[in-house]
Amino acid sequence: CQNVTNGMVVNEKVVLKAVNDYLPFIATENILMEAVKKGGNRQELHEVIRVCSMEATKKMKEGEPWDLLNELANRPELPLSKDEIQRLLDPNLFIGRCASQVMNFNKKAKEIIGEVEKNSAEINL
């Protein structure tokens, strides 16, 4: 683990950009459901989202800039404003139990490390 993590740097700005770029793709089902709640036709909206997503994916694969959020917000068939869509893109809505799982892992790891340190100190006496 130390060989892998020694010197590791997390560039938060790069991570944030990646999350913002890909989150609209991840959230398409939530966007669809919210648009249906506002009276949209599910089948028609599904096709709009599919077409926009495929076009954005094509641009991405060709190295061109893409903005699925704006593409969706500019479609008149989608009864959601850009702000309404943006509210659906809160990353916290997509992490499930991650935070509690990490906290539990850290707690158990600290307990194990404490036991190892205690046993190591006893052996060296």
N, C-alpha and C positions, 0 to 999 in steps of 0.2 A: 504493500500500500504506500509506503513511504517513497519508493522509487517512482511511483506514478504521481504522487501528490506533491513531492518536494519541488518547490519553486513554481507551483501552479498559481496562475493569476487569473482571476475572473474579471473580465472587462464588462462591467455592468451595462455600459452604454451599448455595446455590441449585443449583449443578451436582450436588452430592452428593444432594440431595433428588430431583432429576429422575432421576438414575441409579437410586436406590433405588426410586422409584415405578415406573419402566418396566422395570427389569431382570427382574422375575418374568415379564413377557410375553416378553421376549427369550429367557429360559431355559426356556420350556415344553418344548421338545424334549429338553433335557438332563434336566429333571425327569421327563418321560415315560420316557426310556430308563433312568434310575436306578430308577424304580418298577417297570419291567418286569424289571430284573435281580433285584429283590427278590421276584419271583414274581407280580406283577400282570399282569392281562390287558390287552394293549396296546390293543385296541379299546375296552374299557370305560374304561380310564384316559384314553384320548384324549378320549372324550366328557366325562368329568368335568372335565378340564382345559379343554376347549372351552367348556363351560357356565360354569365359573367365570370364564374369561377374557372371555366375552361379557357376563356380568353386571358385571364390573369395568369393562369398556369403556363399558357403558351408564351406570353411575354416574359415570364420569369425564366423559362427554359432557354429563351433566346438572349437572355442577359439584358433585357429591356426593363425599364422601371414599370412597376405595376402598383395599383392601389385599389384593391377589391372593395374597400370601404366606400370610396368615392364612386366607384362604378355602380355599386348597389344603391347608394344614396341618390344617384342621378337618374335612376330608372323610375319613370312615372308609375309603372305597374306596382311597384313596391310601396305600400302605404306607410312607410316609416321615414322619418327625417334622418339626416346624418347624425344628429344628436341622439335620437332614439336608438339608432344602430350602435353608436359609440357606447352607450350605457350597457348594451348587451355584451360588450367586449372587455369587461372587467376580468383580467386574468384570474382573479380569485374565484370566479364562478366555475373555473375549469380544473381546479387542483384537487378537488375532492378531499380526501383525508390526509393528503400529503403533509400538512403542517403538523398534525397530531402524530403521524407516523414518524416523522423526523424527530420530534420531541421525545417520543418513546425510545427510539433508537439511541439518541444521545444520552438519555438517562441510563439505559442499560449498559451502554459503552462505558460511561463514567463509573458505574458500579464494578464492571469487570476490570477496568484499569485500576481502580482502587484496591481490589482484591489482589491483583498481580503485584502492585507496589507493596502491599502489606506482606504478602508471601515472600517477595524478594528481600524485603528488609529483615524478615525473620530468618531467612536462609543465611544472610550475611552476618548475622549475630554470631 
